[in-house]
Amino acid sequence: MVKEGDCIALIGFMGAGKSAVGELLAEELGMEFVDLDGVIAREAGMSIDTIFTREGEDGFRRRERDALTEQLASGGMVLSCGGGVVTREENVEMLRRRCRVFLLDISESTAMERLRGSSGRPLLSDEGLETAVPRLMRERARLYRRAAHEIVDANEVSTRELAKEIAARWRKSESRRRGEGTRST
Ligand code: S3P
């Protein structure tokens, strides 16, 4: 059976709060924090926006997969992923194999509210918020749920509360995992 590693991955739609929550969560658990989009931009020497402009979504997804593979080679981290990481099956397999995957779940109206006026998100600026958000949410709803080990309601909670809830759930799943390990040896 494939075992989860000692990473926590945060997934969810744009605006769910993955980076802000991830940072607090890593602090709370004394783990390293990695923002996958940050890694991609740093390694490319370009912003996410520029990568989309120059290389298209396919180019970005290739970079995203490579960055994910590279990051997951080591453990002990909280990894915040970009909203579209679940659109590639191989990413989902990697995440589920190496991490406990938490979905920060938000509604369409929360996403709209939080993303209005935001910049640097090429998938929204090309098509416009009102069209892109419902479409992408519809396309991805099932993918998010399939990828997640746990789902956390991220609509009306502060980032601190969310980080605390995920930390509590993580500790519980870790102690369960350790208990199972002890029994089988
Ligand atoms: C994307 C989400 C973005 C970024 C890129 C594509 C998506 O990350 O990875 O613009 O496909 O949903 P955030 O979810 O952090 O905004």
Boltz pocket constraint, residues with backbone or C-beta under 6 A from the ligand:
constraints:
  - pocket:
      binder: B
      contacts: [[A, 12], [A, 13], [A, 14], [A, 15], [A, 18], [A, 37], [A, 48], [A, 81], [A, 82], [A, 83], [A, 84], [A, 85], [A, 120], [A, 121], [A, 122], [A, 123]]
      max_distance: 6.0
